[in-house]
């Protein structure tokens, strides 16, 4: 995700406790701890699961997922940006908005139903709030469509959103398809960020 990053942001980033922890623990990004915290609270990841990680680069979420599903599970990751290989992770490069890329992701799954779809996708920021929010919602809708087509009946879907126009409508859309939908703001998310995650559990018939 592209951002406007000035001197103040860089100073905060360097001093960030999760950035330091990620560096010390060999994690690809501080974002790994967002997934870790939600996964711990909601018991998202177990050995043997099949997980799809959308918007995976640089790989922090895939690292957490691969460690927890173990050698008996599988993680298939996708991003428009390049991602260095990770043990236990199959990487599919490309733009998720393109049908051929989605087909490549489906081939990587080889017909295997999915236990958990993760979406940390976000568009390049223009700085115009209405445009950025619309683009993020487009990605979230595509991720939801994929999840509905590939999740097991008791599967789960975790997606990043920002509070703002369209958020409530998307949450209602998720509630039409999942028995339970909850909002999560992990401690590792920066407090000044409007970023939140919606978690859907259990597909409705």
N, C-alpha and C positions, 0 to 999 in steps of 0.2 A: 504494500500500500504506500503510495507516495504521500509525502507530507511536506509542509513548509517548516523547515527546521532551522531555527536561528540559534544565536549564541546562548540565550537563556535555556532553550530546550536541551542543548548539548551539555550545559553545566548540570542540569537536573538529571540527565541520563547518566552521566559519568558517576554522579553521587548516589544514584538509585540503588537501594539495598538489593533488589531483585536482579539488577544488572550484575552487581558484584557476585551475588550468589550463583548466577548462571555461569559466570566466568570460572568461578572456583570449582563448580560441580560438573563442568564440561557440557553444559546445556547449550543448545543452539541459540536460544533467545530467552528473555525474561518471560515471554508469553507462556513458556512451558508450565510455569507455576499457576497460571490462571486455570489451565486444564487440570492440573494436579489437584487444586483446591476444590473445583467443582466435582471432579471424579471422586475425591474422598468423601465429600458431603453426600453425594447422590449415588455412590456405588456404581459408577458408570463402566468401569473397566475390570474385566475378569479374565483369567487364563482361558485360551482357546477361542476368544471372540474374533469376529471379522469386523474390522473398522475401516471406514473411509474418511480421510482427512482432506477436506477441500480448502484451498488457500494455505497449503502446508509450509511453504518456504518461510524461513530457512530450515524449519524442521523441528522446532521445539515441541509442538504437540505430538508429532509422529514419534519423537523419542520417548515421551511419556507413555503413549499408547503401546508402542512395540515392547517396552519393558514389561508392561502389565499384562498384555495378552500372551506373552511368552512364545516359545518355539512352536507350540500347538495352535497358535492363533496367526492372524495375518493383518497387516496394515497396508492399505493402498492409498497413496498420497498423490495429490494433484496440485499443480500451481502453474501459472503463466510464467513465473520466474524460475530460473534454474535452482536445483537443490542438490547438494552433495549427497551421495549415497549414505544410507543408514542401515545397519543390520536389521533384518526382519521387516524392511519397508520396501514395497514396490512403488517406484515413482513414475507417474504419468505426466509428461510436460504438456502444457497447452492452456488455452483460454476456455474456461468452463462454459462460456456462452456459445461456443461453437459445437454443433451437433457431432462433428467428426471426433472431437476431443472427448465428448461424453461417451461415444461408441468405443473409443480406445480404453476409457476407464472401465466400461462394462466388460470388455474383452479381458482386461487384467483380473477382474473378479471371476471370470470363467463360470458364470451362472450361480455363483455362491451367494445365498442371501446374506444380508448385512445385519449385524447386531447394533451397530452405532454409526451414525453419520455425524461427523463434526464439520462445521463450517466457520472458519475464522476469516473468510474472504472479505475483502473491502476494496473499493475502487481507488484509483489514483485521485487524490484530493484536488479539487479546483479552487477551493476557498469560497465557493458559492454554496451556502448551506442547502438550499432547495435541490440543487443539482446533485450534490454529493449524497444527500439522503435518498433521492430517487434511484441513483445508481446502486447504492447499498441494498435497497429494498429489492431491486431487480435481481441481484445476486442471491439474496435470501430466498426469494420466490423460486429461483432455479434450483437451489439447494434443497428446498422443501419438496419440490416436484420429484427430484431424484430420490430423496428419502422415501417418499410415499410409494415409489415404484420398486424399491429394492430392500426396504427394511423387513425383517421378520415381524410377525404379529406383535411380539413383545419388545420390538426394537425401540431405540431412543434416537432423538435428533437434537443436537445442540448447535445453535446458530447465533452469531454475533449480530447485534443491531445497535443503533443509536437512538436514544429518546428523541422524539421529534415527530414531524408530520408523517403519518403512515404507520407509526409503531403500533398503535392500538388496533388498527385494521389488520395488520399482519398477525398480531397475537390472536385476534378473533378467528382468523383463517386457520391458524394452527389448532385452535380449540375445536374446530369442526372435524379435525382428523385424528387428534390424540385425546386419550382419556384424561390425561393430566398435562397441564402446561404451567410451568413455573418460571419466574424470573430469577436470575442469579447475577450478582455483582461480586466476583471474587476479590479477595483482599489485594491480590497482585495487580488488579486494574487500578490505574491511577485515579485518585479521588476526583480530580477535576475533569476527568473524561466522562462524556455522556454514554460511553460504551456499556452495554449490558448484554447478557446472554439469555435467550429463551431456550428452555429445555422441555421437549415433548416426550412423553412416555406412554407406550401402549397404543398401537393403532386401533382406531374404531373400525368396526366391520364396514 
